[in-house]
Structure formats: C-alpha cells, structure tokens
C-alpha cells in the first residue's frame, strides 16, 4: 500500500469541540508545543465499535497534562464522548485513536501561562503495529543507547511528547540495524521498556516485569498482569537487570498499539514464544473483542 502522508487524508478531525476537514486540522508554526514540548497524547484502539479502556486513557490524558502544568478544558466524560464521536464520524469500528493536547501559539517563551490549551482527536485504520508475520514469530529488539530518565529529571509518569525524543532516536538506530524496536534501560541500568511498550519475561512459569517507577505503567501492562493472575500465573514486579536476560525463556511487550507482541531476540539473547505468551496473546484478543470478562 502506498504511503499516504498523515496531513493529506480524507475525513474529519475533532479539534477543540468541532469537526474540521482532515486536511484543515492545522496549528501555527509558533505553537508552544512545537518549540517547548508542551504536548501530551494518548494511543487507543477501538475493537468492533468499542474503545478498549477508553475512560482510563482519557483520565491519563488529563493526568499527563496536569504533570506538565496544564489543565484540559474538557472533562474525562467529554473526551470519552469526543473519541467515540470521531470514530463514528469516520465510519470506523476497528481503528487507532489518537487524542493530543497541547499549548497553543498565544505565547512563545519558556513561560507559558498565556497559552490556550488545545485538544484534537484523530482516528485511523491501523491493523497491527508490527507486521503480522513478524508478530507471530516474535520481534527482534536491539539494546538502546538511550536510558529512561530519573523521575527527578523529567515527568516520567506523563505520556508526554518530549519523553519520546529518546524513543525515536532509539527506534531509528534499531531499524537501521535491522531490528523491529529497541529495549531501553533506565537511569540506574535496570531494564525499563521498549520505545512504545512495556516488557515482560517468563521464567519457570512466572512472569517478571520491571516496576514502573520511571516509565509509563501501561494500561496494557496492567491488563496483562490481570489476565495472567486470572490464569493462576504468578506475576513478579521488580527491578530486572540486563545480566538476567539469559535466565528467561519467553519475552513479550505490551502496549495499546503493540497489543501483546512476543519477542524472539534481545541482542544476543534468544526467546521462543511459548505457552504463556500464546495464552496471554489469545486472552488479550478475546478481552478486547468483548469475548472474555475479567473477574479481577
Ligand atoms: N511505554 C511507552 C513509552 C509507550 O509509548 C506506551 C504506549 N502508550 C506504553 C509504555 C504502553 O502503554 P499502554 O499500554 O497504556 O498503551
């Protein structure tokens, strides 16, 4: 399929309370967010007409903005409604949903008190983050040279645009080297996450995943933990160091876009997507499609 730039598509984008034609959903070059990174966003998926964890995403959008010292002019319920309305307007029932909130062009300086806060929501068809064949076999991860920052250095609990600078750099390096994505350590040298997804490992039938104390505690991560516990699989959240990677048998990443994607390689370590990864991939698919209820 030919690549169509994101600013040259048909449809409608919700902007500050109204639908505008897709190609007209613009902001001025002096937008504060463009210069100073004052932007937060969400990534969600609609499955068969239902956005999975919609309210949790809308709550996180508002919380991320608060961590960047701005308040959204819309309530969680209004953002929920706008996300649904945008999918409906676009005639999509299975799609990716991208709300973004940012400071506008009313003031260009580090100080941003006079800026207005804008919110936009765009939705589009996006079947799989990784191509389906790669996803089935497991993806290959390269070690990133960039590290997740100390929470004293950046608002690490926010899904903030500025925190993705090192993700893009890491992902570019990985792609140049023929890998699908990169695995980042944190400022202490502990295993943290991929560039847009959390990570899990399997050892002796139990799941091990890093404690999210300097990166997003992803909604998919939280769902995967619940799914595992419902299956009676032990889940251990703890500090994981790179020298442990040879002791794990399976590995997968989790994210709203990536869903649950098995990992086949991290640097010199090889993993085989096994029974636990498969079970959780299937349970997640059933859950997001409304074919499974979580008791926990
Ligand atoms: N970490 C990063 C850096 C991400 O971009 C994402 C995707 N939002 C995640 C983790 C996973 O978050 P979630 O499961 O809520 O999508």
py3Dmol code that shows the C-alpha trace and the ligand (Angstrom):
import py3Dmol

protein = """\
ATOM      1  CA  UNK A   1       0.000   0.000   0.000  1.00  0.00           C
ATOM      2  CA  UNK A   2       1.349   3.417  -0.938  1.00  0.00           C
ATOM      3  CA  UNK A   3       2.310   5.636   1.960  1.00  0.00           C
ATOM      4  CA  UNK A   4      -0.152   8.484   2.403  1.00  0.00           C
ATOM      5  CA  UNK A   5       1.168  11.380   4.486  1.00  0.00           C
ATOM      6  CA  UNK A   6      -0.858  11.968   7.620  1.00  0.00           C
ATOM      7  CA  UNK A   7      -1.792  15.531   6.657  1.00  0.00           C
ATOM      8  CA  UNK A   8      -3.191  14.546   3.263  1.00  0.00           C
ATOM      9  CA  UNK A   9      -6.049  12.195   4.028  1.00  0.00           C
ATOM     10  CA  UNK A  10      -9.812  12.288   3.750  1.00  0.00           C
ATOM     11  CA  UNK A  11     -12.055  12.567   6.758  1.00  0.00           C
ATOM     12  CA  UNK A  12     -12.600  14.607   9.881  1.00  0.00           C
ATOM     13  CA  UNK A  13     -10.560  15.505  12.927  1.00  0.00           C
ATOM     14  CA  UNK A  14     -12.107  16.684  16.187  1.00  0.00           C
ATOM     15  CA  UNK A  15     -10.439  19.960  17.180  1.00  0.00           C
ATOM     16  CA  UNK A  16     -11.418  21.981  20.227  1.00  0.00           C
ATOM     17  CA  UNK A  17     -15.003  20.851  20.131  1.00  0.00           C
ATOM     18  CA  UNK A  18     -15.709  20.831  16.379  1.00  0.00           C
ATOM     19  CA  UNK A  19     -15.087  18.525  13.486  1.00  0.00           C
ATOM     20  CA  UNK A  20     -12.789  20.041  10.870  1.00  0.00           C
ATOM     21  CA  UNK A  21     -11.915  18.534   7.485  1.00  0.00           C
ATOM     22  CA  UNK A  22      -8.813  16.322   7.960  1.00  0.00           C
ATOM     23  CA  UNK A  23      -6.513  18.488   5.791  1.00  0.00           C
ATOM     24  CA  UNK A  24      -7.517  21.683   7.651  1.00  0.00           C
ATOM     25  CA  UNK A  25      -6.659  20.423  11.140  1.00  0.00           C
ATOM     26  CA  UNK A  26      -3.656  22.733  11.480  1.00  0.00           C
ATOM     27  CA  UNK A  27      -1.839  24.777  14.051  1.00  0.00           C
ATOM     28  CA  UNK A  28       0.503  27.771  13.671  1.00  0.00           C
ATOM     29  CA  UNK A  29       4.308  27.257  13.490  1.00  0.00           C
ATOM     30  CA  UNK A  30       4.633  29.289  16.672  1.00  0.00           C
ATOM     31  CA  UNK A  31       2.643  26.720  18.640  1.00  0.00           C
ATOM     32  CA  UNK A  32       4.239  26.471  22.066  1.00  0.00           C
ATOM     33  CA  UNK A  33       4.222  22.666  21.968  1.00  0.00           C
ATOM     34  CA  UNK A  34       6.357  22.637  18.825  1.00  0.00           C
ATOM     35  CA  UNK A  35       9.073  24.726  20.466  1.00  0.00           C
ATOM     36  CA  UNK A  36       8.962  23.591  24.079  1.00  0.00           C
ATOM     37  CA  UNK A  37       7.391  20.140  24.022  1.00  0.00           C
ATOM     38  CA  UNK A  38       4.216  21.127  25.899  1.00  0.00           C
ATOM     39  CA  UNK A  39       2.166  18.285  24.489  1.00  0.00           C
ATOM     40  CA  UNK A  40       0.634  15.083  25.827  1.00  0.00           C
ATOM     41  CA  UNK A  41      -1.177  12.391  23.919  1.00  0.00           C
ATOM     42  CA  UNK A  42      -2.879   9.013  24.023  1.00  0.00           C
ATOM     43  CA  UNK A  43      -2.894   5.930  21.836  1.00  0.00           C
ATOM     44  CA  UNK A  44      -6.026   3.777  21.957  1.00  0.00           C
ATOM     45  CA  UNK A  45      -7.686   1.115  19.901  1.00  0.00           C
ATOM     46  CA  UNK A  46     -11.318   0.596  19.012  1.00  0.00           C
ATOM     47  CA  UNK A  47     -12.318  -3.047  18.557  1.00  0.00           C
ATOM     48  CA  UNK A  48     -15.659  -3.772  16.925  1.00  0.00           C
ATOM     49  CA  UNK A  49     -17.082  -0.395  17.914  1.00  0.00           C
ATOM     50  CA  UNK A  50     -15.706  -0.243  21.490  1.00  0.00           C
ATOM     51  CA  UNK A  51     -12.605   1.679  22.508  1.00  0.00           C
ATOM     52  CA  UNK A  52     -10.699  -0.538  24.926  1.00  0.00           C
ATOM     53  CA  UNK A  53     -10.113   1.192  28.300  1.00  0.00           C
ATOM     54  CA  UNK A  54     -11.400   4.474  26.867  1.00  0.00           C
ATOM     55  CA  UNK A  55     -12.022   6.202  30.199  1.00  0.00           C
ATOM     56  CA  UNK A  56      -8.642   5.121  31.592  1.00  0.00           C
ATOM     57  CA  UNK A  57      -6.991   6.669  28.518  1.00  0.00           C
ATOM     58  CA  UNK A  58      -8.963   9.913  28.874  1.00  0.00           C
ATOM     59  CA  UNK A  59      -8.059  10.054  32.567  1.00  0.00           C
ATOM     60  CA  UNK A  60      -4.396   9.533  31.726  1.00  0.00           C
ATOM     61  CA  UNK A  61      -4.545  12.319  29.128  1.00  0.00           C
ATOM     62  CA  UNK A  62      -5.808  14.746  31.759  1.00  0.00           C
ATOM     63  CA  UNK A  63      -3.272  13.489  34.313  1.00  0.00           C
ATOM     64  CA  UNK A  64      -0.382  13.784  31.837  1.00  0.00           C
ATOM     65  CA  UNK A  65      -1.393  17.395  31.139  1.00  0.00           C
ATOM     66  CA  UNK A  66      -1.511  18.143  34.877  1.00  0.00           C
ATOM     67  CA  UNK A  67       2.017  16.748  35.213  1.00  0.00           C
ATOM     68  CA  UNK A  68       3.037  19.263  32.521  1.00  0.00           C
ATOM     69  CA  UNK A  69       1.275  22.011  34.454  1.00  0.00           C
ATOM     70  CA  UNK A  70      -1.734  22.484  32.202  1.00  0.00           C
ATOM     71  CA  UNK A  71      -5.374  21.625  32.505  1.00  0.00           C
ATOM     72  CA  UNK A  72      -7.549  20.317  29.721  1.00  0.00           C
ATOM     73  CA  UNK A  73     -10.670  22.363  29.026  1.00  0.00           C
ATOM     74  CA  UNK A  74     -12.666  19.112  28.743  1.00  0.00           C
ATOM     75  CA  UNK A  75     -13.764  16.588  31.328  1.00  0.00           C
ATOM     76  CA  UNK A  76     -12.967  12.894  31.064  1.00  0.00           C
ATOM     77  CA  UNK A  77     -16.592  12.264  30.019  1.00  0.00           C
ATOM     78  CA  UNK A  78     -16.331  14.916  27.278  1.00  0.00           C
ATOM     79  CA  UNK A  79     -13.084  13.428  25.966  1.00  0.00           C
ATOM     80  CA  UNK A  80     -14.636   9.942  26.015  1.00  0.00           C
ATOM     81  CA  UNK A  81     -17.622  11.226  24.044  1.00  0.00           C
ATOM     82  CA  UNK A  82     -15.405  13.087  21.555  1.00  0.00           C
ATOM     83  CA  UNK A  83     -13.288   9.958  20.913  1.00  0.00           C
ATOM     84  CA  UNK A  84     -16.405   7.908  20.204  1.00  0.00           C
ATOM     85  CA  UNK A  85     -17.912  10.644  18.040  1.00  0.00           C
ATOM     86  CA  UNK A  86     -14.721  10.868  15.962  1.00  0.00           C
ATOM     87  CA  UNK A  87     -14.742   7.118  15.252  1.00  0.00           C
ATOM     88  CA  UNK A  88     -18.389   7.347  14.313  1.00  0.00           C
ATOM     89  CA  UNK A  89     -17.849  10.364  12.055  1.00  0.00           C
ATOM     90  CA  UNK A  90     -15.020   8.486  10.323  1.00  0.00           C
ATOM     91  CA  UNK A  91     -17.225   5.420   9.930  1.00  0.00           C
ATOM     92  CA  UNK A  92     -14.639   3.237  11.674  1.00  0.00           C
ATOM     93  CA  UNK A  93     -15.318   0.419  14.152  1.00  0.00           C
ATOM     94  CA  UNK A  94     -11.783  -1.002  14.302  1.00  0.00           C
ATOM     95  CA  UNK A  95      -9.181   1.716  14.438  1.00  0.00           C
ATOM     96  CA  UNK A  96      -6.428   3.519  16.289  1.00  0.00           C
ATOM     97  CA  UNK A  97      -7.471   6.594  18.296  1.00  0.00           C
ATOM     98  CA  UNK A  98      -5.032   9.464  18.887  1.00  0.00           C
ATOM     99  CA  UNK A  99      -6.070  12.285  21.222  1.00  0.00           C
ATOM    100  CA  UNK A 100      -3.464  15.030  21.659  1.00  0.00           C
ATOM    101  CA  UNK A 101      -3.492  18.061  23.987  1.00  0.00           C
ATOM    102  CA  UNK A 102      -1.046  20.915  23.657  1.00  0.00           C
ATOM    103  CA  UNK A 103      -0.281  24.527  24.423  1.00  0.00           C
ATOM    104  CA  UNK A 104      -1.052  26.858  21.510  1.00  0.00           C
ATOM    105  CA  UNK A 105       0.719  29.797  19.820  1.00  0.00           C
ATOM    106  CA  UNK A 106      -0.513  32.609  22.070  1.00  0.00           C
ATOM    107  CA  UNK A 107       2.861  32.857  23.816  1.00  0.00           C
ATOM    108  CA  UNK A 108       6.336  31.763  22.676  1.00  0.00           C
ATOM    109  CA  UNK A 109       8.599  31.583  25.688  1.00  0.00           C
ATOM    110  CA  UNK A 110       9.553  29.099  28.352  1.00  0.00           C
ATOM    111  CA  UNK A 111       6.860  30.632  30.480  1.00  0.00           C
ATOM    112  CA  UNK A 112       3.546  29.508  29.015  1.00  0.00           C
ATOM    113  CA  UNK A 113       0.801  30.886  31.248  1.00  0.00           C
ATOM    114  CA  UNK A 114      -0.872  32.854  28.437  1.00  0.00           C
ATOM    115  CA  UNK A 115      -1.165  29.920  26.061  1.00  0.00           C
ATOM    116  CA  UNK A 116      -4.514  28.271  25.397  1.00  0.00           C
ATOM    117  CA  UNK A 117      -4.766  24.539  25.735  1.00  0.00           C
ATOM    118  CA  UNK A 118      -5.979  22.764  22.620  1.00  0.00           C
ATOM    119  CA  UNK A 119      -7.263  19.243  22.197  1.00  0.00           C
ATOM    120  CA  UNK A 120      -7.543  17.275  18.967  1.00  0.00           C
ATOM    121  CA  UNK A 121      -8.605  13.706  18.225  1.00  0.00           C
ATOM    122  CA  UNK A 122      -7.766  11.835  15.042  1.00  0.00           C
ATOM    123  CA  UNK A 123      -8.605   8.206  14.298  1.00  0.00           C
ATOM    124  CA  UNK A 124      -7.371   5.940  11.535  1.00  0.00           C
ATOM    125  CA  UNK A 125      -7.222   2.393  10.371  1.00  0.00           C
ATOM    126  CA  UNK A 126      -4.102   0.709  11.800  1.00  0.00           C
ATOM    127  CA  UNK A 127      -4.312  -3.088  11.832  1.00  0.00           C
ATOM    128  CA  UNK A 128      -1.046  -4.046  13.550  1.00  0.00           C
ATOM    129  CA  UNK A 129       1.909  -2.090  14.952  1.00  0.00           C
ATOM    130  CA  UNK A 130       4.296  -4.791  13.761  1.00  0.00           C
ATOM    131  CA  UNK A 131       3.540  -6.686  10.570  1.00  0.00           C
ATOM    132  CA  UNK A 132       1.517  -9.834  11.374  1.00  0.00           C
ATOM    133  CA  UNK A 133       4.206 -12.303  10.245  1.00  0.00           C
ATOM    134  CA  UNK A 134       6.900 -10.668  12.387  1.00  0.00           C
ATOM    135  CA  UNK A 135       4.448 -10.500  15.264  1.00  0.00           C
ATOM    136  CA  UNK A 136       3.713 -14.247  15.110  1.00  0.00           C
ATOM    137  CA  UNK A 137       7.403 -15.217  15.079  1.00  0.00           C
ATOM    138  CA  UNK A 138       8.357 -12.671  17.695  1.00  0.00           C
ATOM    139  CA  UNK A 139      10.123  -9.397  17.099  1.00  0.00           C
ATOM    140  CA  UNK A 140      13.827  -8.662  17.455  1.00  0.00           C
ATOM    141  CA  UNK A 141      14.952  -5.944  19.876  1.00  0.00           C
ATOM    142  CA  UNK A 142      18.237  -4.095  19.937  1.00  0.00           C
ATOM    143  CA  UNK A 143      19.652  -2.515  23.096  1.00  0.00           C
ATOM    144  CA  UNK A 144      19.002   1.208  23.056  1.00  0.00           C
ATOM    145  CA  UNK A 145      21.854   3.522  23.876  1.00  0.00           C
ATOM    146  CA  UNK A 146      19.421   5.987  25.491  1.00  0.00           C
ATOM    147  CA  UNK A 147      18.139   5.454  29.001  1.00  0.00           C
ATOM    148  CA  UNK A 148      14.790   6.307  30.609  1.00  0.00           C
ATOM    149  CA  UNK A 149      15.373   9.346  32.788  1.00  0.00           C
ATOM    150  CA  UNK A 150      15.196   9.662  36.556  1.00  0.00           C
ATOM    151  CA  UNK A 151      11.736  10.917  37.736  1.00  0.00           C
ATOM    152  CA  UNK A 152      13.720  13.824  39.222  1.00  0.00           C
ATOM    153  CA  UNK A 153      14.826  14.721  35.659  1.00  0.00           C
ATOM    154  CA  UNK A 154      11.540  14.534  33.750  1.00  0.00           C
ATOM    155  CA  UNK A 155       7.811  13.963  34.443  1.00  0.00           C
ATOM    156  CA  UNK A 156       8.185  10.277  33.643  1.00  0.00           C
ATOM    157  CA  UNK A 157       4.610   9.297  34.587  1.00  0.00           C
ATOM    158  CA  UNK A 158       3.213  11.536  31.838  1.00  0.00           C
ATOM    159  CA  UNK A 159       2.602  10.341  28.304  1.00  0.00           C
ATOM    160  CA  UNK A 160       4.329  13.484  27.134  1.00  0.00           C
ATOM    161  CA  UNK A 161       5.667  14.179  23.645  1.00  0.00           C
ATOM    162  CA  UNK A 162       9.071  15.284  24.961  1.00  0.00           C
ATOM    163  CA  UNK A 163       9.759  11.897  26.511  1.00  0.00           C
ATOM    164  CA  UNK A 164       9.591  10.331  23.035  1.00  0.00           C
ATOM    165  CA  UNK A 165      12.684  12.136  21.735  1.00  0.00           C
ATOM    166  CA  UNK A 166      14.910   9.326  23.027  1.00  0.00           C
ATOM    167  CA  UNK A 167      12.380   6.733  21.823  1.00  0.00           C
ATOM    168  CA  UNK A 168      12.565   7.983  18.246  1.00  0.00           C
ATOM    169  CA  UNK A 169      16.378   8.055  18.396  1.00  0.00           C
ATOM    170  CA  UNK A 170      16.466   4.511  19.785  1.00  0.00           C
ATOM    171  CA  UNK A 171      13.891   3.193  17.328  1.00  0.00           C
ATOM    172  CA  UNK A 172      15.730   4.749  14.359  1.00  0.00           C
ATOM    173  CA  UNK A 173      19.013   3.153  15.441  1.00  0.00           C
ATOM    174  CA  UNK A 174      17.270  -0.222  15.859  1.00  0.00           C
ATOM    175  CA  UNK A 175      15.602  -0.029  12.455  1.00  0.00           C
ATOM    176  CA  UNK A 176      18.875   0.969  10.793  1.00  0.00           C
ATOM    177  CA  UNK A 177      20.424  -2.156  12.310  1.00  0.00           C
ATOM    178  CA  UNK A 178      17.555  -4.375  11.076  1.00  0.00           C
ATOM    179  CA  UNK A 179      15.656  -4.714  14.382  1.00  0.00           C
ATOM    180  CA  UNK A 180      11.972  -4.023  14.960  1.00  0.00           C
ATOM    181  CA  UNK A 181      12.429  -1.995  18.120  1.00  0.00           C
ATOM    182  CA  UNK A 182      14.814  -1.146  20.955  1.00  0.00           C
ATOM    183  CA  UNK A 183      14.887  -2.097  24.640  1.00  0.00           C
ATOM    184  CA  UNK A 184      15.775   0.778  26.920  1.00  0.00           C
ATOM    185  CA  UNK A 185      17.440   0.591  30.310  1.00  0.00           C
ATOM    186  CA  UNK A 186      16.655   3.215  32.921  1.00  0.00           C
ATOM    187  CA  UNK A 187      18.995   5.729  34.543  1.00  0.00           C
ATOM    188  CA  UNK A 188      20.044   3.049  37.096  1.00  0.00           C
ATOM    189  CA  UNK A 189      20.878   0.478  34.415  1.00  0.00           C
ATOM    190  CA  UNK A 190      17.737  -1.593  35.068  1.00  0.00           C
ATOM    191  CA  UNK A 191      15.626  -2.976  32.226  1.00  0.00           C
ATOM    192  CA  UNK A 192      12.838  -0.447  31.571  1.00  0.00           C
ATOM    193  CA  UNK A 193      10.732  -0.771  28.409  1.00  0.00           C
ATOM    194  CA  UNK A 194      10.658  -0.717  24.609  1.00  0.00           C
ATOM    195  CA  UNK A 195      10.219   2.600  22.759  1.00  0.00           C
ATOM    196  CA  UNK A 196       6.416   2.443  22.912  1.00  0.00           C
ATOM    197  CA  UNK A 197       5.556  -0.600  25.001  1.00  0.00           C
ATOM    198  CA  UNK A 198       6.236  -2.291  28.350  1.00  0.00           C
ATOM    199  CA  UNK A 199       8.135  -5.568  28.676  1.00  0.00           C
ATOM    200  CA  UNK A 200       7.553  -8.936  30.382  1.00  0.00           C
ATOM    201  CA  UNK A 201       9.724 -12.030  30.792  1.00  0.00           C
ATOM    202  CA  UNK A 202       8.906 -15.644  31.680  1.00  0.00           C
ATOM    203  CA  UNK A 203      10.984 -17.844  33.991  1.00  0.00           C
ATOM    204  CA  UNK A 204       9.829 -21.168  35.451  1.00  0.00           C
ATOM    205  CA  UNK A 205       6.176 -20.450  34.687  1.00  0.00           C
ATOM    206  CA  UNK A 206       6.150 -16.994  36.332  1.00  0.00           C
ATOM    207  CA  UNK A 207       6.044 -13.540  34.755  1.00  0.00           C
ATOM    208  CA  UNK A 208       8.672 -10.973  35.649  1.00  0.00           C
ATOM    209  CA  UNK A 209       8.242  -7.332  34.691  1.00  0.00           C
ATOM    210  CA  UNK A 210      10.067  -4.154  35.727  1.00  0.00           C
ATOM    211  CA  UNK A 211       8.420  -1.954  38.375  1.00  0.00           C
ATOM    212  CA  UNK A 212       7.121   1.120  36.512  1.00  0.00           C
ATOM    213  CA  UNK A 213       8.750   3.766  38.693  1.00  0.00           C
ATOM    214  CA  UNK A 214      10.310   5.840  35.886  1.00  0.00           C
ATOM    215  CA  UNK A 215       8.205   4.951  32.832  1.00  0.00           C
ATOM    216  CA  UNK A 216       4.535   4.504  31.948  1.00  0.00           C
ATOM    217  CA  UNK A 217       2.611   1.889  33.861  1.00  0.00           C
ATOM    218  CA  UNK A 218       0.860   0.980  30.611  1.00  0.00           C
ATOM    219  CA  UNK A 219      -2.813   0.119  30.575  1.00  0.00           C
ATOM    220  CA  UNK A 220      -1.994  -2.962  28.509  1.00  0.00           C
ATOM    221  CA  UNK A 221       0.661  -3.891  31.073  1.00  0.00           C
ATOM    222  CA  UNK A 222      -1.942  -3.686  33.831  1.00  0.00           C
ATOM    223  CA  UNK A 223      -4.349  -5.759  31.739  1.00  0.00           C
ATOM    224  CA  UNK A 224      -1.695  -8.405  31.001  1.00  0.00           C
ATOM    225  CA  UNK A 225      -0.971  -8.693  34.738  1.00  0.00           C
ATOM    226  CA  UNK A 226      -4.676  -9.222  35.485  1.00  0.00           C
ATOM    227  CA  UNK A 227      -5.050 -11.764  32.668  1.00  0.00           C
ATOM    228  CA  UNK A 228      -2.030 -13.683  33.932  1.00  0.00           C
ATOM    229  CA  UNK A 229      -3.240 -13.698  37.552  1.00  0.00           C
ATOM    230  CA  UNK A 230      -6.661 -14.934  36.413  1.00  0.00           C
ATOM    231  CA  UNK A 231      -4.856 -17.850  34.810  1.00  0.00           C
ATOM    232  CA  UNK A 232      -3.052 -18.508  38.090  1.00  0.00           C
ATOM    233  CA  UNK A 233       0.257 -17.312  36.642  1.00  0.00           C
ATOM    234  CA  UNK A 234       2.428 -15.613  39.237  1.00  0.00           C
ATOM    235  CA  UNK A 235       3.429 -12.043  38.317  1.00  0.00           C
ATOM    236  CA  UNK A 236       6.503 -10.505  39.915  1.00  0.00           C
ATOM    237  CA  UNK A 237       7.072  -6.751  39.540  1.00  0.00           C
ATOM    238  CA  UNK A 238      10.652  -5.951  40.449  1.00  0.00           C
ATOM    239  CA  UNK A 239      13.949  -4.455  39.350  1.00  0.00           C
ATOM    240  CA  UNK A 240      15.322  -6.535  36.459  1.00  0.00           C
ATOM    241  CA  UNK A 241      18.960  -6.236  35.444  1.00  0.00           C
ATOM    242  CA  UNK A 242      20.335  -6.939  31.962  1.00  0.00           C
ATOM    243  CA  UNK A 243      22.558  -9.793  33.192  1.00  0.00           C
ATOM    244  CA  UNK A 244      19.383 -11.778  33.998  1.00  0.00           C
ATOM    245  CA  UNK A 245      18.187 -11.861  30.414  1.00  0.00           C
ATOM    246  CA  UNK A 246      19.777 -15.259  29.724  1.00  0.00           C
ATOM    247  CA  UNK A 247      17.686 -16.803  32.544  1.00  0.00           C
ATOM    248  CA  UNK A 248      14.323 -16.127  30.872  1.00  0.00           C
ATOM    249  CA  UNK A 249      12.582 -18.440  28.402  1.00  0.00           C
ATOM    250  CA  UNK A 250       9.893 -16.187  26.905  1.00  0.00           C
ATOM    251  CA  UNK A 251       9.519 -12.451  26.457  1.00  0.00           C
ATOM    252  CA  UNK A 252       6.779 -10.143  25.174  1.00  0.00           C
ATOM    253  CA  UNK A 253       5.945  -6.461  25.032  1.00  0.00           C
ATOM    254  CA  UNK A 254       2.608  -4.793  25.758  1.00  0.00           C
ATOM    255  CA  UNK A 255       1.008  -1.577  24.537  1.00  0.00           C
ATOM    256  CA  UNK A 256      -2.276  -0.274  23.170  1.00  0.00           C
ATOM    257  CA  UNK A 257      -0.740  -0.117  19.693  1.00  0.00           C
ATOM    258  CA  UNK A 258       1.589  -3.134  20.013  1.00  0.00           C
ATOM    259  CA  UNK A 259      -1.051  -5.162  21.933  1.00  0.00           C
ATOM    260  CA  UNK A 260       0.784  -8.255  23.249  1.00  0.00           C
ATOM    261  CA  UNK A 261       3.682  -8.986  20.920  1.00  0.00           C
ATOM    262  CA  UNK A 262       6.150 -11.827  21.531  1.00  0.00           C
ATOM    263  CA  UNK A 263       9.872 -11.046  21.439  1.00  0.00           C
ATOM    264  CA  UNK A 264      12.249 -13.534  19.781  1.00  0.00           C
ATOM    265  CA  UNK A 265      15.567 -11.785  20.403  1.00  0.00           C
ATOM    266  CA  UNK A 266      17.141  -9.110  22.575  1.00  0.00           C
ATOM    267  CA  UNK A 267      20.711  -8.531  21.487  1.00  0.00           C
ATOM    268  CA  UNK A 268      22.463 -11.879  21.978  1.00  0.00           C
ATOM    269  CA  UNK A 269      19.537 -13.458  23.894  1.00  0.00           C
ATOM    270  CA  UNK A 270      17.047 -15.682  22.070  1.00  0.00           C
ATOM    271  CA  UNK A 271      13.492 -16.436  23.220  1.00  0.00           C
ATOM    272  CA  UNK A 272      10.837 -18.740  21.901  1.00  0.00           C
ATOM    273  CA  UNK A 273       7.252 -17.536  22.122  1.00  0.00           C
ATOM    274  CA  UNK A 274       5.818 -20.326  24.285  1.00  0.00           C
ATOM    275  CA  UNK A 275       2.684 -21.338  26.104  1.00  0.00           C
ATOM    276  CA  UNK A 276       2.436 -18.343  28.435  1.00  0.00           C
ATOM    277  CA  UNK A 277       2.923 -15.757  25.679  1.00  0.00           C
ATOM    278  CA  UNK A 278       0.424 -17.568  23.464  1.00  0.00           C
ATOM    279  CA  UNK A 279      -2.164 -17.818  26.238  1.00  0.00           C
ATOM    280  CA  UNK A 280      -1.907 -14.123  27.027  1.00  0.00           C
ATOM    281  CA  UNK A 281      -1.978 -13.071  23.361  1.00  0.00           C
ATOM    282  CA  UNK A 282      -5.181 -15.102  22.936  1.00  0.00           C
ATOM    283  CA  UNK A 283      -6.740 -13.890  26.194  1.00  0.00           C
ATOM    284  CA  UNK A 284      -5.969 -10.277  25.311  1.00  0.00           C
ATOM    285  CA  UNK A 285      -7.533 -10.696  21.869  1.00  0.00           C
ATOM    286  CA  UNK A 286     -10.647 -12.227  23.442  1.00  0.00           C
ATOM    287  CA  UNK A 287     -10.831  -9.494  26.099  1.00  0.00           C
ATOM    288  CA  UNK A 288     -10.547  -6.514  23.739  1.00  0.00           C
ATOM    289  CA  UNK A 289     -13.166  -8.079  21.482  1.00  0.00           C
ATOM    290  CA  UNK A 290     -15.593  -8.498  24.364  1.00  0.00           C
ATOM    291  CA  UNK A 291     -15.343 -12.297  24.389  1.00  0.00           C
ATOM    292  CA  UNK A 292     -13.776 -12.542  27.850  1.00  0.00           C
ATOM    293  CA  UNK A 293     -14.707 -10.981  31.176  1.00  0.00           C
ATOM    294  CA  UNK A 294     -12.093 -10.192  33.783  1.00  0.00           C
ATOM    295  CA  UNK A 295     -13.079 -11.151  37.315  1.00  0.00           C
ATOM    296  CA  UNK A 296     -10.102  -9.470  38.985  1.00  0.00           C
TER     297      UNK A 296
END
"""
ligand_1 = """\
16
LIG
N 5.608 2.897 27.308
C 5.628 3.778 26.304
C 6.841 4.624 26.111
C 4.531 3.900 25.455
O 4.536 4.778 24.443
C 3.407 3.069 25.651
C 2.227 3.190 24.736
N 1.321 4.157 25.213
C 3.436 2.150 26.709
C 4.553 2.072 27.519
C 2.279 1.234 26.965
O 1.157 1.961 27.412
P -0.326 1.468 27.137
O -0.357 0.006 27.396
O -1.137 2.239 28.109
O -0.642 1.798 25.721
"""
view = py3Dmol.view(width=600, height=400)
view.addModel(protein, "pdb")
view.setStyle({"model": 0}, {"cartoon": {"style": "trace"}})
view.addModel(ligand_1, "xyz")
view.setStyle({"model": 1}, {"stick": {}})
view.zoomTo()
view.show()
